[in-house]
């Protein structure tokens, strides 16, 4: 489900260097502060930037990711001792309740099949208390974001902590309905060349609403940008969802 930037140690370093704290992180921290949520799940935490910040704000945070290399980096960061780290996926969520669950960094796009997506949402609902919140982001397919993933548009140099430079670029390899496959290329100073392949499933607002409802959630808000603009009215091109866990139906 998660792509290679979080699995190969060299690529984890590149990803962690490039993906710094941004306005999306500020947004998620503001959302977290809006309601009492002592126990927080960060699903697909990567190298732990947001999880550590949440723990630093006084929350009891469990951070889950299937990529051991990413968790190795996360656990070496300042403040990491305040987070409970777990290598695994949705099937491995701890048997304990959470008041809020976050699935950020467009993790939702990498859950491609309907079966896997439904399973992920149902497991997240099972992990949340009634009225707990699920917060996730996914790019709005109406903006055709993959059109900006051509090599000429994505080619860049990434300077690592030791001063070495990595040349990076991306290319789309296939588009089938709402699934886009892309390959990311990385060329290191020492001659090493690595690639990482990923598939992105772009669900529109209706698909997100319907799938969340089927999993036991009520959609509270969907924003189109980090300034809380409605979908389609922001240059950010996002679908940022805040959903509420509904009471469970008795059998």
Secondary structure, 3 states (H helix, E strand, C coil): CCCHHHCCHHHHHHHHHHCCCCHHHHHHHHHHHCCCCCEEEEECCCCCHHHHHHHHCCCEEEEEECCHHHHHHHHCCCCHHHEEEEECCHHHCCCCCEEEEEECCCHHHHCCCHHHHHHHHHHHHHHEEEEEEEEEEEECHHHCHHHHCCHHHHCEEEECCCCCEEEEEEEEEEEECCEEEEEEEEECCCCCEEEEEEEEECCCHHHHHHHHHHCCEEEEEEECCCCCCCCCCCCCCEEEEEEEECCCCCC
